[in-house]
């Protein structure tokens, strides 16, 4: 079974357990923190992925880092996953948890790449359009500036992409003239 499938199932189990214990928001905050710490500390990911490191050492390291920062539910979850020999999927599970949480709460992430930084009005317009088109409750906008676009923007939401950049338009014209 692929790592993403397994991580997705573990994430779903944690979400169900968190809902049952009225701790969904706390579990979400814990998973975001875990994801951030692992992103910033590649050594931690290497330890979790290393089959030679004993399970009790992995549990001890996770407890040492997160014991006072995450809830009891998350601590127990970490311990259970590590004891099952699945510590290598903890990071992927955290990512899947955040994705599933966002889906439950109607939160959508929109990646906007533009030639210049977006103004507040343009950002609000993007949020309004995405909310309207997808029926989202909340939109998180990730901005990226790429001067190669010359002007305009590229909007990505999930697996959909809308390209309104000048560079793209010029490339289309170039192809048409070549034919």
C-alpha positions, 0 to 999 in steps of 0.5 A: 500500500502506498505511503499516501494511502496509509497516511491518509487512513491514519489521518482520517482515524485521527480526525475521527478520534479528535471529533469524538473527543471535541479536540479537532481544532487542537489536533489540527494545531498540533499537526500544523506544528509537527509539520512545521518542526519537521520541515525546519528540522530534516534531522527529525525526519531522518530519525523517524524514517530510519529503521535502525533507530529503536522505537523507544528512542523515537518515542522519547525524541518526539516526547522531548520535542512535543510533550509540552507543545501538543495535546494528550491525544496527539502524544498518544497518536504519535506513540501508537504510530511509532510503536506500530513501526510506522514512524516514517509516515508521521510527516505524511500523516500530518500533511494528510490531516491538514488537507482533510481538515481543510476539506471538512472546514471548507478551506481552500488554498489558492496559489497566485503567481504574479509579476508583481506583489498583489495589492490588497484589493486584488487579493480580496478579489481573488478570495471573492472569486474562489469563494464564489466558484468553489463555495469555500468558507475560507480561502488561504492565498499563497502569493509568489512573485515571478517577473518572467510573467511580465504581467497578469497572474496564474491562479492554481486551486487544487488541480485547476489552473487559470493562466492570465499572464502576458508571458503565456499570451505571448507564447500562444501568439508565437505558436500561432505565427509559427504555424 
